């Protein structure tokens, strides 16, 4: 077994999560872009909202009694995968482009959709996982 210095492990965990996260974002946007033509950057919106949902699913697991992931796995999934999958800088660039076309309705929809749907997706993901964990913990208490 290879011994990895304890200070290098978190950086490797983030790196190993970032590669599939960035590739996942790229592939999803490449697939969606031709189907969602128009002024509104729907692909970025979908990536950001789905990233919020995934973070909502992953985050509660860090505090569960039933399943406690290793700190390196948490870094791989949250900072690495979700951090490279979600596209806040792309979101801001899209907002800048939308401001340039001077259509307040499209800009407002994109901004509210990203913020509102992102928060809603985070909450739904978290509540689903917390509900599932509560049921698992009750089941384990009965056993």
C-alpha positions as CSV (number, residue, x, y, z in Angstrom):
1,X,0.0,0.0,0.0
2,X,1.3,3.5,-0.9
3,X,1.7,5.9,2.0
4,X,0.5,9.4,1.2
5,X,1.5,12.4,3.3
6,X,-1.4,13.6,5.4
7,X,-1.1,17.1,4.0
8,X,-1.3,15.8,0.4
9,X,-4.4,13.6,0.9
10,X,-7.0,16.4,1.0
11,X,-5.5,18.0,-2.2
12,X,-5.6,14.6,-4.0
13,X,-9.2,14.1,-2.8
14,X,-10.2,17.4,-4.3
15,X,-8.4,16.8,-7.5
16,X,-9.9,13.3,-8.0
17,X,-13.3,14.8,-7.5
18,X,-12.7,17.8,-9.7
19,X,-12.0,15.7,-12.8
20,X,-15.3,13.9,-13.0
21,X,-17.2,17.0,-11.9
22,X,-15.7,19.1,-14.7
23,X,-16.2,16.4,-17.2
24,X,-19.8,15.9,-16.1
25,X,-20.5,19.6,-16.5
26,X,-18.9,19.7,-19.9
27,X,-20.7,16.6,-21.2
28,X,-24.1,17.7,-19.8
29,X,-23.8,21.2,-21.3
30,X,-22.6,19.8,-24.6
31,X,-25.6,17.5,-24.7
32,X,-28.2,20.1,-23.6
33,X,-26.9,23.1,-25.6
34,X,-28.2,22.1,-29.0
35,X,-31.6,21.2,-27.5
36,X,-32.0,24.5,-25.6
37,X,-31.3,27.1,-28.1
38,X,-32.2,30.7,-27.4
39,X,-30.9,33.7,-25.4
40,X,-31.4,32.0,-22.0
41,X,-28.4,29.8,-20.9
42,X,-30.6,26.9,-19.8
43,X,-27.7,24.5,-19.7
44,X,-25.8,26.5,-17.1
45,X,-29.0,26.9,-15.1
46,X,-29.7,23.1,-15.2
47,X,-26.1,22.3,-14.1
48,X,-26.3,24.8,-11.2
49,X,-29.7,23.6,-10.0
50,X,-28.7,19.9,-10.3
51,X,-25.4,20.7,-8.5
52,X,-27.4,22.3,-5.7
53,X,-29.6,19.2,-5.4
54,X,-26.5,17.0,-5.3
55,X,-24.9,19.1,-2.6
56,X,-28.2,18.9,-0.7
57,X,-28.0,15.2,-0.9
58,X,-24.3,15.0,0.1
59,X,-24.2,17.6,2.9
60,X,-26.5,16.0,5.4
61,X,-24.5,12.8,5.3
62,X,-21.6,14.5,7.0
63,X,-23.8,14.8,10.1
64,X,-25.5,11.4,10.1
65,X,-25.1,8.8,12.7
66,X,-25.8,6.0,10.2
67,X,-23.3,6.9,7.6
68,X,-20.3,9.2,8.3
69,X,-18.0,9.5,5.2
70,X,-14.3,9.9,5.6
71,X,-13.1,13.5,5.5
72,X,-11.3,12.8,2.2
73,X,-14.5,11.5,0.7
74,X,-16.4,14.6,1.8
75,X,-13.7,16.8,0.1
76,X,-13.8,14.7,-3.0
77,X,-17.6,14.9,-3.3
78,X,-18.2,18.5,-2.2
79,X,-15.2,20.7,-3.0
80,X,-13.9,18.5,-5.8
81,X,-16.9,17.1,-7.6
82,X,-19.6,19.7,-6.8
83,X,-17.1,22.6,-6.9
84,X,-16.0,21.8,-10.4
85,X,-19.5,20.6,-11.6
86,X,-21.3,23.8,-10.6
87,X,-20.5,26.8,-12.6
88,X,-20.9,30.0,-10.6
89,X,-18.3,31.8,-12.7
90,X,-20.1,30.6,-15.9
91,X,-23.3,31.8,-14.3
92,X,-21.9,35.3,-13.8
93,X,-20.5,35.4,-17.4
94,X,-24.0,34.4,-18.7
95,X,-25.5,37.1,-16.6
96,X,-23.1,39.6,-18.1
97,X,-24.0,38.5,-21.6
98,X,-27.7,38.7,-20.7
99,X,-27.3,42.3,-19.5
100,X,-25.8,43.0,-22.9
101,X,-28.9,42.0,-24.8
102,X,-30.9,44.3,-22.5
103,X,-33.9,42.0,-22.0
104,X,-34.9,42.4,-18.3
105,X,-37.4,39.6,-18.4
106,X,-34.8,37.0,-19.6
107,X,-32.2,38.3,-17.1
108,X,-34.7,38.4,-14.3
109,X,-35.9,34.9,-15.0
110,X,-32.4,33.5,-15.2
111,X,-31.3,35.2,-12.0
112,X,-34.5,34.2,-10.1
113,X,-34.4,30.7,-11.6
114,X,-30.8,30.2,-10.6
115,X,-31.3,31.5,-7.1
116,X,-34.8,30.2,-6.4
117,X,-34.5,26.8,-8.1
118,X,-31.0,26.3,-6.7
119,X,-32.2,26.9,-3.2
120,X,-35.2,24.7,-3.7
121,X,-33.1,21.9,-5.1
122,X,-30.7,22.1,-2.2
123,X,-33.6,21.9,0.3
124,X,-35.3,19.0,-1.5
125,X,-32.0,17.0,-1.7
126,X,-31.3,17.7,2.0
127,X,-34.8,16.8,3.2
128,X,-34.9,13.6,1.1
129,X,-31.6,12.4,2.6
130,X,-32.5,13.5,6.2
131,X,-35.8,11.7,5.8
132,X,-34.1,8.6,4.6
133,X,-31.5,8.7,7.3
134,X,-34.2,9.1,10.0
135,X,-35.9,6.0,8.7
136,X,-32.6,4.1,8.6
137,X,-31.7,5.1,12.1
138,X,-35.2,4.1,13.4
139,X,-34.8,0.7,11.7
140,X,-31.3,0.3,13.2
141,X,-32.7,1.2,16.7
142,X,-35.4,-1.6,16.3
143,X,-32.8,-4.2,15.3
